[in-house]
Structures are given as C-alpha cells and as structure tokens.
Amino acid sequence: MAIYTPPLRDMQFVMHEVLDVSADLQAMPAHADMDADTINAVLEEGGKFAAEVLLPLNISGDTEGCTYDASSHAVTTPAGFKEAYAQYVAGGWAALACEPEFGGQGLPLIVNQCFYEMMNSANQAWAMYPGLTHGAYAALATHGTEEQKATYLHKMSSGAWTGTMCLTEAHCGTDLGLMRTKAEPQGDGTYRLTGNKIFISAGEQDLTDNIIHLVLARLPDAPPGIKGVSLFIVPKFLVHADGSLGARNGIYCGGLEHKMGIKSNATAQIVLDGAVGTLVGQPNKGMQGMFVMMNAARLGVGNQSLGLTEVAFQNALAYARDRLQMRSLTGPKAPDQAADPIIVHPDVRKMLLTARAYAEGGRALMCFSSMLLEKEHHHPDEAVRKESGEMLAMLTPIVKAFITDNGWTATSGCLQVFGGHGYIKEWGMEQFVRDARINMIYEGTNTIQSLDLLGRKILGNNGATLKKFGKLIGALVAEEGVNEKMAEFITPIAMLGEQMTRFTTELGFKGFQNPDELGAAAVDYLRVAGHLVFGYFWARMAQVALRQMAAAASQGRPTDPFYLAKLQTARFYFAKLFPETATLMRTARTGSKVLMDTDAALA
C-alpha cells in the first residue's frame, strides 16, 4: 500500500514565511481574528483525516470501482466510501470555507485548498465527491436568488447534499455553444429540462440524500451558440418549501463511464427526462454562473495533480532509499550491502527532485492563487478586489495546465523509480499515473487553457496583467539584485521576464496576421509562462531559506535541514527544469506552417 505524510511543514513555510498570509487575512474584516496557529491546527487535523481515513481506501476503491444498477439507476460507491463521507460531514470539513450565514465556518479559502491537496494525495477520486460541491455552492452564492440560497446553501455547506456541474454532451465536448438540452417554461417559474449530459463527475452516488445538479440548457427562444445558454438548478429530489425532500425528479444516471483512472468516482451519463428545474441568473446568461463553477474546478484540478505529485514523490523517495541495485558510479556507498540503494544514482535523483520541485512550486502558486481569490471576494478595498481578480484570471489556466502537465511528468518519473514494481498495482504508483493523466483533460483540456491564457488573458488586454506580474518580479530583482547568493535565482527570472515581453509582442503580431500562429504557439507559451511564475516563487522560497540559514549561523545555531533542502531543490529547479523555456520559445517561434501545411502527411 502507498504511504503518505501530510506536508504540513512545507504548507506552513509557504503560508507563513513566504506569503505571510495572516497579515493579508487580518486586513479583511471576515478574517480579522485569523492567525497562523489556527490555520496550522485545522490543517493538522485535516491531514489526519486524509492519511488515516482516505488513504486506506484509495487502492481498494480503485480496484472495486462504482457499481451501477440499471433498473434503479442507482450507483453504489466502493466499500468504506460512505462511512468516510459520514466522518467528513461529522468533522465539519464540508463547511470549512463556506460563509457563516449559510452555516459555514468562514475559514479562509487557502485553508480549504491545503486541506483538499491532502485529500487529493490520499484519495483523489473520493475527494471529488464533496469537491465539486464547493463550485456549485459558489455559483449559487454569487448568482442565485435569495430563495435559492435559503433552499440549498445550508444543506450544501453542511455536506448533507452535494453538487455537480452538468455541462457537456456527447457531440460537443468543450464547445458548449453546440449543446442541445432544452428547457421549457411551465408558467409557474419552473422549467422542464430534456436532454443528455456526459462526463458528470460524482453525478450519482449513495453518500448523500440529495444531489443538486447545475445544468446548462437552452430556452425555446434562445439565440444560437454560447449566447443562448441558460443555467438551471435541477435537484435529484425535489425540495419542499420547508426544506424536506419531495418526489424523485426526472434526472437520473443512464450509465457510468469506464475510465483509465479515478475509477472510484462515478463519472455519470446523466439523462434529463422532463426534469423540473429553476433558472439561475438571467435567461441566456448561464455561462456567467457556470464560469464561477468552472474556474473553481480548474483551480481544483490543478490541486488534484499537486496532491498526486506530492504523494508520488513521497513513495518514490522511500523506495529509492531502500531499494538496492548496482553500485554507485563513484564507488560503493553502502559497502556492507550487496548493492547500493538506487538513490545514489544521478538520474534517480533527477526524477525525485523533479517531482519535489514541481510539488513545492505548485504549492506556492496554489496558495498564492487562493489568497487572490480570497482578496477578490473579501478585501475591503475595491481596487484590491479588482486587481486580485484580474491576476487570478491570468493565473488560473497556468494553475490548471502547468500543474497538471507537471503532475503527469512527475508521477511518470516516480513510477520509473520503482522499475518493474512501478506498474504493479499493490505499490499504488500506477494508479497515481492513471489519475494524473486524466487531470490534463477535463475542465477544459490543457490546450484550451493555453489558448485562453495567450488569446484572452494576455493579448486580450495587451499584456497589462502580465506586466503587473512582471512588477512583482521586478520588485524582487530590485531587492536582491546585488545579493551574490541570490544571483543564481534572480538572474534567470530577470532575463526571462525581459524576454517574455518581446516574445508575447512577437506572437501577438503574428497572430493578428494569422490566428493559427497563436494556436501553434499557445501550449509552448503557457509552459514558458508557467516557468516564469514558478521561477518567481522558487526565488522567493530560496530568499527565505537563505535568510533563515544566515540567521541561524549568526546565532550559532545549526542549520535547519528543511531550509537546506529548500535551497538545494531551488538550485535543481533553476539548473535542470527552468532552462526548458529556451527550447519552448524556439519551438513556439517556428510558427504554424509546419503544422498546417501537412495535408499529405495526415492523409
């Protein structure tokens, strides 16, 4: 069975030593009393739940999968899942970051994100059952009527009911303007929905009494395309005015997808057969509400791969320390053994350090993004709210695509550390790889995220948001530019920051002449942008580590191994991973011709 130790020390380092989140939180009335001790105490308990309750169910749940009963359209989750969910609800975990007015605990979003990282490490498929509820909750809290909020949000924040997002259909994928599900008004404020949805994560389960589906559909007079899409609440069971459950609604599971990964999460085919729904927001403006869910889900998917990267690294590291094979190229390192542990070999260390660098860089970005979301919703200064939302919009596709791409690389490398044992199920590694590969696809494929980043978030405002992030880099460069000990971290991000401006301008000019140029360059561009962001956070983490080590030396204290490990990982990242940007910029500049002028090759 796989092992897992919640990375609480590193979470605390990022939150309190690098980002100083308590100061930012205390500037918001909603979190004026929040401090590091409270955050740490909550996450310590959350880590116990992940490691002790969820982790033991991960391999068994993957093996058993979900069971579908065609006669009743019911889904049974694997053994132990329902009991684990009951513990989750009893512990108050569902309400962690929900608003107190709806029964929530009102804790900062960053606490919830760190908790979910640990659950994703322990059991991603299980964590998806309550996970999507947060996005549905946010959409209703933002766009729902007072009656809708009163009816649904207390039950969702408590965990009594879960939520889903029912978007795509078999013929349209991410192009939701092509969807066909219909919503007919009934004259009493309700609608009858008819159609079919696919790939609905947690679309049916036996964990809760009710499931609140948020469904995209078309009104009879809707204009074509994405501008004719409306959003509806369609509960599994109708809800009476007093909050009690009524009749079974005409929405049900028509089957489960048979998948390569996350097998213990019910990815459902959903049938709407005259299901009763109520409109959320304005007619034909459904994407406004759905984007609240989709953006939350994209941050969540990045967090899923962050969790998988961390747990894969921990298992590969433990294995590499114990596994004996061959001798070190520079002579025996364990002369009392028949062979050396494989951790002495350079390429094994490269695979391990790659996973560690991507996990810890991803954690810093995830925490920073969570704080941006907190500021966007709760900061008293309107200018801060606006700027935080703008920055988060730019970083969201990077969180989703860069972290999941890195998760695939890292989990694959960690499986490789195990050699032949890596693809044997009992070790758990092959499951991490299968689960991680899915994360690159759903909630908008990583190519779509790349197009969104370059076309909308960067060129859409002539690089204004990118320049604002560049100012963060510039401030760090100005602060540490003359510090020789920081040069190996500062020089690369300063150079790439300057190159990024020219690179973006060049692609924008070429894309104006031929839009295929943007399509050809977007994936490479996102990875360059991802490394720029990771490089900034790795430089900040190295800065803190160096200062802590210097303080210890000046006081005659021994160096804390944590800070030395952080510094060594930062050096590895800048030496072995960050230089990928040079190749990416070169391939992006080769243009679209070598891709589009290929009819004979693809005939």
Secondary structure as UniProt FT lines:
FT   HELIX           8..12
FT   HELIX           13..18
FT   HELIX           21..26
FT   HELIX           29..31
FT   TURN            32..33
FT   HELIX           36..48
FT   HELIX           49..54
FT   HELIX           55..57
FT   HELIX           58..64
FT   STRAND          67..69
FT   TURN            70..73
FT   STRAND          74..76
FT   TURN            79..80
FT   HELIX           81..90
FT   TURN            91..92
FT   HELIX           93..95
FT   TURN            96..97
FT   HELIX           100..102
FT   HELIX           109..143
FT   HELIX           146..158
FT   STRAND          161..166
FT   TURN            170..174
FT   HELIX           176..178
FT   STRAND          182..185
FT   STRAND          191..201
FT   STRAND          210..218
FT   TURN            220..221
FT   HELIX           225..228
FT   STRAND          230..235
FT   STRAND          237..239
FT   TURN            241..242
FT   STRAND          245..248
FT   STRAND          251..256
FT   TURN            263..264
FT   STRAND          267..280
FT   TURN            283..284
FT   HELIX           286..322
FT   TURN            329..330
FT   TURN            335..336
FT   HELIX           342..344
FT   HELIX           346..378
FT   HELIX           382..417
FT   HELIX           419..423
FT   HELIX           425..427
FT   HELIX           429..439
FT   TURN            440..441
FT   HELIX           446..451
FT   HELIX           452..458
FT   HELIX           459..461
FT   TURN            462..463
FT   HELIX           464..480
FT   TURN            481..482
FT   HELIX           484..486
FT   HELIX           487..513
FT   HELIX           516..554
FT   TURN            555..556
FT   HELIX           561..572
FT   HELIX           573..577
FT   TURN            578..579
FT   HELIX           580..588
FT   TURN            589..590
FT   HELIX           593..596
FT   TURN            599..602
//
